[in-house]
Amino acid sequence: MSEERIVVTGIGVVLPNTLTVDQFWSNISGGNSQVGRLTRFDGAEAGLPVYAAAEITGFDHHPFLPELTDGHAAKYSREILIAMSAVAEARRDAGLAAGDIDPRRLGIVMSSSRGPFSWWRDVLTGQDPAAFGDKGAMFRGLPGCPATLSAIYNGAQGLVTTVSNACVGGHQAIGLALRELRSGAADAMLVGGHEFPIVPEVAACYRAMGHGVISSERDDPARAVRPYSDDREGFALGEGSVVLCLERESVARARGARVYSEILSAASLNEAAHPTTMDLTGKVTGSLIEDLLADAGRDVNDVDYFCAHGTATRYNDIAESRALRALYPERTAGKLPPLSSNKPIYGHTFGLAGVINVAATSLMVHHQTIAPTINFTKTDPECDHDHVFEGARPAKLDLAVSMSFAFGSQTSVVAVGSPS
């Protein structure tokens, strides 16, 4: 295994009202929520008190995929075209041109919690009666096709695969890419996620879990998601795709690439405990973070910031707060490392969420600025620590940790460092 550093050189983003890395940074650092009024379906008509979501509208793939013919694009789904666009944009942002890397040493790993669920839903409910009328149905129905079709478009002949493991899948995709790079099997990996859950069936699944899981905010959708606040009531659904370009540092430096951050380590575990509630002692998550940092040659006292899963659900918020207390038992609440969540900006994107977190953390390290948790009102007493709610906070960020939790008793973390 190579000890060479692995760096982030490109970020491709297709999210609501966000098509560039600059727009992404402007929204998360400026606290500009992209959660708006739900238009994809009528919650009241579906018997669901759900009124807010972060939706992509009017997307055009042509600027991102100029070499894709309209004939081929017609066989693909909206999800495939958006994910392919994010992959292409990550490569463009990295300045990774054809010929820079041996195609056999370029791979793609993606994450998606539900895959093409929205397409299958339209087919099975009769909303797309011609869905099986051409050979494109085979592409549109497979969860791995955004990755494989991106590989064809980009000429990537290395490992190409898709992880599906709820909200930890994005971190696990990064972990797989990290292994490929450190083993010497690849020089660059395009790693990301895609998720399109804004359908009534998904909303109904979370609503069935009870109050406080999915937000029922009606009057002000931009304030629907309020992590760590005493008046929180859950998350809003979000959609899109985000992709990172990870490279071995020697390869990136040799071609003069700009570097956002370093990916130091990734770790994941299954608690083998409750299927829907994460560790509430904080000790299991804390131990995983300690292992993550040990693998990176660091310790908890080196951490400058935590990028939270931050779903604005009670158990998630408490679990994160208790993990911080378990890591720093001698510190008072105000002395804990700062923590913030981007879920109020782009909603909950499940299999994509961990990738959004690492992209956001990479940019915070790059800009030496912590993006805030917006919509923060009165602190939940169980979550009393250093929240960044006053706006973007300048900070010395040498080491940050991204956290994700998932159904199935799963936890994952990624350590992100400054490249300097």
C-alpha positions in Angstrom: 0.0 0.0 0.0 1.3 3.4 -0.9 1.6 6.1 1.7 1.2 8.8 -0.9 -1.2 11.5 -0.1 -4.6 11.5 -1.8 -6.0 14.9 -2.8 -9.2 16.4 -4.0 -8.6 18.3 -7.3 -12.1 18.7 -8.7 -15.7 19.1 -7.5 -18.7 18.7 -9.8 -22.1 19.8 -8.6 -25.6 19.5 -9.9 -27.9 20.5 -7.1 -31.0 22.8 -6.9 -30.0 26.2 -8.4 -26.4 25.1 -8.2 -24.4 24.1 -11.2 -20.8 25.1 -10.3 -18.5 24.7 -7.4 -18.5 28.5 -6.9 -22.3 28.5 -6.6 -22.1 25.6 -4.2 -19.7 27.4 -2.0 -21.7 30.7 -2.2 -24.8 28.8 -1.0 -23.3 26.9 1.9 -21.1 29.6 3.1 -23.7 32.3 2.7 -26.5 30.3 4.2 -28.7 30.4 1.1 -31.3 27.7 1.4 -32.3 26.0 -1.8 -35.2 24.3 0.0 -38.5 25.7 -1.4 -42.1 24.8 -1.9 -42.7 21.2 -2.9 -43.9 21.1 -6.5 -43.1 17.6 -7.6 -46.2 16.2 -6.1 -49.2 17.5 -4.1 -48.6 16.4 -0.5 -52.2 17.2 0.6 -53.6 15.2 -2.3 -51.3 12.3 -1.3 -52.5 12.6 2.3 -49.0 13.8 3.4 -48.3 16.9 5.4 -45.2 17.5 3.4 -44.7 20.9 1.7 -41.0 21.6 1.3 -38.2 20.1 -0.8 -34.9 21.0 -2.6 -35.8 20.5 -6.2 -33.8 20.8 -9.5 -35.8 22.5 -12.2 -35.2 23.0 -15.9 -31.8 21.1 -16.1 -30.1 21.0 -19.4 -27.3 18.5 -19.8 -25.9 19.9 -23.1 -23.4 22.3 -21.6 -21.9 19.5 -19.5 -22.0 16.7 -22.0 -21.3 18.4 -25.4 -20.1 15.1 -27.0 -23.2 13.1 -26.0 -25.6 12.9 -29.0 -29.2 13.6 -28.6 -30.0 10.1 -29.8 -28.1 8.5 -26.9 -29.3 11.1 -24.4 -32.9 10.2 -25.3 -32.3 6.7 -24.0 -31.1 7.9 -20.6 -33.1 9.2 -17.6 -33.0 12.5 -15.9 -31.0 10.9 -13.1 -28.4 9.5 -15.5 -27.9 12.7 -17.3 -27.6 14.7 -14.1 -25.1 12.3 -12.6 -23.1 12.1 -15.8 -23.0 15.9 -15.9 -21.6 16.0 -12.3 -18.9 13.5 -13.2 -18.0 15.6 -16.3 -17.9 18.8 -14.3 -15.7 17.3 -11.6 -13.2 16.3 -14.3 -13.4 19.7 -15.9 -12.9 21.4 -12.5 -9.9 19.3 -11.9 -8.4 20.2 -15.3 -8.1 16.5 -16.0 -7.8 16.3 -19.8 -7.8 13.2 -22.1 -4.3 11.8 -22.2 -3.4 13.1 -18.7 -3.9 9.6 -17.2 -3.9 6.1 -18.5 -7.6 5.2 -19.0 -6.9 1.9 -17.1 -5.9 3.9 -14.1 -9.0 6.1 -14.0 -12.1 4.7 -12.2 -15.6 5.8 -11.1 -17.3 4.9 -7.8 -20.8 6.3 -7.1 -23.4 6.0 -4.3 -27.1 6.0 -4.4 -29.5 4.9 -1.7 -32.5 4.0 -4.0 -31.1 4.2 -7.5 -33.7 4.9 -10.3 -36.6 4.7 -7.9 -38.4 7.7 -9.4 -38.2 6.2 -12.9 -39.5 2.8 -11.8 -42.3 4.6 -9.9 -43.4 6.4 -13.0 -43.3 3.1 -15.0 -45.2 1.1 -12.4 -47.9 3.7 -11.9 -48.5 4.1 -15.6 -47.2 7.7 -15.8 -44.6 6.6 -18.5 -46.5 4.1 -20.6 -43.8 4.1 -23.3 -41.0 3.4 -20.8 -40.2 -0.1 -22.2 -40.6 1.0 -25.8 -36.9 1.2 -26.6 -33.5 -0.3 -25.6 -33.0 2.7 -23.2 -35.2 1.0 -20.6 -32.3 -1.2 -19.7 -30.2 1.9 -18.9 -32.9 3.8 -17.1 -33.8 0.9 -14.8 -30.3 0.0 -13.5 -28.8 1.8 -10.5 -25.3 1.4 -11.7 -25.8 3.0 -15.1 -24.9 6.6 -14.1 -21.5 5.3 -13.2 -21.0 2.9 -16.2 -22.3 5.4 -18.8 -20.1 8.1 -17.2 -17.2 5.7 -17.6 -17.9 5.2 -21.3 -18.3 9.0 -21.8 -15.0 9.7 -19.9 -13.0 6.7 -21.1 -12.5 5.4 -17.6 -11.4 1.8 -17.8 -10.5 1.2 -14.1 -12.8 0.1 -11.3 -16.4 1.3 -12.0 -19.1 0.5 -9.5 -22.0 1.8 -7.5 -22.5 1.5 -3.7 -26.0 1.4 -2.2 -26.0 1.6 1.5 -28.4 4.3 2.7 -26.8 7.5 4.1 -23.3 6.0 4.7 -22.9 5.0 1.0 -21.3 8.3 0.0 -18.5 7.9 2.6 -18.1 4.3 1.7 -17.7 5.2 -2.0 -14.9 7.6 -1.0 -13.4 4.8 1.1 -13.4 2.4 -2.0 -11.8 5.1 -4.1 -9.2 5.7 -1.5 -8.3 2.0 -1.5 -7.9 2.0 -5.2 -5.6 4.9 -5.1 -3.5 3.8 -2.2 -3.1 0.3 -3.5 -1.6 1.7 -6.7 -4.4 0.4 -8.9 -5.5 3.9 -9.9 -4.0 7.3 -10.4 -7.4 9.2 -10.3 -10.9 8.3 -9.2 -14.1 10.2 -9.8 -16.2 9.4 -6.8 -19.7 10.8 -6.0 -23.4 10.1 -5.5 -26.8 10.7 -7.0 -30.2 10.7 -5.3 -33.7 11.5 -6.5 -36.1 10.7 -3.7 -38.7 13.4 -4.2 -41.7 11.1 -4.7 -44.7 10.6 -2.5 -43.8 7.0 -1.6 -40.4 8.0 -0.1 -42.1 10.9 1.8 -44.7 8.4 3.1 -42.0 6.0 4.3 -40.4 8.6 6.5 -43.8 10.1 7.6 -44.8 6.7 8.8 -42.0 6.7 11.3 -43.8 9.4 13.2 -43.6 13.1 13.9 -40.2 14.8 13.7 -38.6 12.7 10.9 -39.7 14.6 7.8 -40.6 18.3 8.1 -44.2 19.5 7.8 -43.2 23.2 7.5 -45.8 24.9 5.3 -45.4 28.7 5.7 -41.6 29.1 5.2 -40.1 26.2 3.3 -36.6 27.7 3.4 -36.7 27.3 7.3 -38.1 23.7 7.1 -34.8 22.1 8.3 -33.6 23.3 11.7 -30.8 21.0 13.1 -30.0 21.2 16.9 -32.9 23.6 17.5 -35.5 23.0 20.2 -38.2 23.5 17.6 -36.8 21.2 14.9 -39.2 18.8 13.2 -37.2 16.8 10.7 -35.6 17.1 7.2 -36.8 18.0 3.7 -36.1 15.8 0.7 -33.4 16.9 -1.6 -32.0 15.7 -5.0 -29.0 15.9 -7.3 -25.5 14.7 -7.8 -22.1 15.7 -6.5 -18.7 14.2 -7.6 -15.2 14.6 -6.4 -12.0 14.0 -8.4 -9.5 12.2 -6.1 -5.9 11.9 -7.3 -2.6 10.6 -6.0 -0.7 13.8 -5.1 2.3 13.1 -7.3 0.0 12.8 -10.3 -1.9 16.0 -9.4 1.3 18.0 -8.8 2.9 16.8 -12.0 0.2 18.3 -14.1 0.0 21.5 -12.0 -3.5 20.8 -10.6 -5.2 23.0 -8.0 -5.7 21.1 -4.8 -8.7 21.7 -2.5 -8.0 19.3 0.3 -6.4 16.0 1.3 -8.5 12.9 2.1 -6.7 11.4 5.1 -8.8 8.4 5.9 -12.3 6.9 5.7 -13.9 4.5 8.2 -17.2 2.7 8.5 -18.9 0.3 10.9 -22.1 -1.5 11.5 -23.1 -1.2 15.2 -25.1 -4.4 14.9 -27.6 -2.8 17.2 -30.9 -1.0 16.6 -31.9 -0.8 12.9 -33.2 2.7 13.0 -31.5 4.4 15.9 -27.8 5.1 16.0 -25.6 4.8 19.1 -26.9 7.2 21.7 -24.1 6.9 24.2 -21.7 8.6 21.8 -19.0 6.0 22.7 -19.3 3.8 19.5 -19.2 6.8 17.2 -16.4 8.4 19.3 -14.4 5.2 19.1 -14.8 5.0 15.3 -13.6 8.6 15.0 -10.6 7.8 17.2 -9.8 4.8 14.8 -10.2 7.1 11.8 -7.8 9.6 13.2 -5.3 7.0 14.3 -5.2 5.7 10.7 -4.4 9.2 9.6 -1.7 9.6 12.2 -3.7 12.2 14.2 -5.8 12.4 17.4 -8.9 14.0 18.6 -7.1 17.1 19.8 -6.1 17.9 16.3 -9.7 18.2 15.0 -10.7 21.8 14.1 -14.2 21.1 12.9 -16.9 18.5 12.5 -19.2 18.5 9.4 -22.3 16.9 10.8 -24.9 14.6 9.2 -27.3 17.1 10.8 -30.7 15.8 9.7 -32.7 17.9 12.2 -34.2 14.7 13.7 -33.9 14.3 17.5 -31.9 11.0 17.6 -29.4 12.1 14.9 -28.8 15.5 16.6 -28.4 13.9 20.0 -26.1 11.1 18.8 -23.7 13.6 17.2 -23.7 15.8 20.3 -23.0 12.8 22.6 -20.2 11.6 20.3 -18.5 14.9 20.7 -18.8 14.7 24.5 -17.5 11.1 24.5 -14.5 12.3 22.5 -13.8 15.2 24.7 -14.9 14.2 28.2 -12.7 16.9 29.9 -14.0 19.8 27.8 -17.0 22.0 28.5 -19.6 22.5 25.8 -18.1 25.8 24.6 -14.7 24.2 24.2 -15.8 21.4 21.9 -14.7 21.8 18.2 -17.3 23.6 16.1 -20.0 21.7 14.3 -22.4 22.6 11.5 -24.8 21.0 9.0 -25.6 21.8 5.4 -29.0 19.9 5.4 -30.9 23.2 5.7 -29.4 24.3 2.4 -29.9 21.2 0.2 -32.2 18.9 2.2 -31.5 15.3 2.9 -30.0 13.4 -0.1 -29.4 10.0 1.6 -26.8 8.2 -0.6 -25.4 11.5 -1.8 -25.3 13.2 1.6 -21.8 12.0 2.6 -20.3 13.2 -0.7 -22.0 16.6 -0.2 -20.4 16.8 3.2 -16.9 15.9 2.0 -17.2 18.4 -0.9 -18.4 21.1 1.6 -15.6 20.3 4.1 -13.0 20.3 1.3 -14.1 23.8 0.4 -14.1 25.0 4.0 -10.5 23.7 4.3 -9.7 25.4 1.0 -11.2 28.8 2.1 -10.3 28.4 5.8 -13.9 29.3 6.6 -16.6 27.2 8.3 -20.0 27.2 6.6 -22.9 27.8 9.1 -25.9 25.8 10.2 -28.8 28.1 9.2 -32.3 28.3 10.7 -30.8 27.9 14.2 -33.2 29.2 16.8 -33.2 28.0 20.5 -30.6 25.3 21.2 -31.9 21.9 22.2 -30.3 21.5 25.7 -29.1 18.1 24.7 -27.1 19.6 21.9 -25.3 22.3 23.8 -22.0 22.8 22.0 -20.2 25.2 19.6 -22.7 25.7 16.8 -21.7 27.9 13.9 -25.0 29.7 13.4 -23.9 33.4 13.2 -22.8 33.1 9.6 -19.6 31.9 7.9 -16.8 31.8 10.4 -13.1 32.3 9.5 -11.1 29.6 11.1 -7.8 27.8 11.0 -8.8 24.4 9.5 -6.0 21.9 9.3 -8.2 18.8 10.1 -11.9 18.2 9.8 -14.2 15.2 10.2 -17.3 14.5 8.2 -19.9 12.2 9.9 -22.8 10.1 8.4 -25.4 7.9 10.1 -27.7 5.4 8.3 -30.6 3.0 8.9 -29.3 -0.5 9.4 -27.2 0.5 12.5 -24.5 2.2 10.4 -22.0 4.9 11.0 -19.2 6.3 8.7 -16.6 9.1 9.0 -14.1 10.7 6.7 -11.1 12.8 7.7 -10.3 15.8 5.5 -7.0 17.7 5.9 -5.4 20.8 4.5 -3.1 20.1 1.5 -0.4 22.5 2.6 
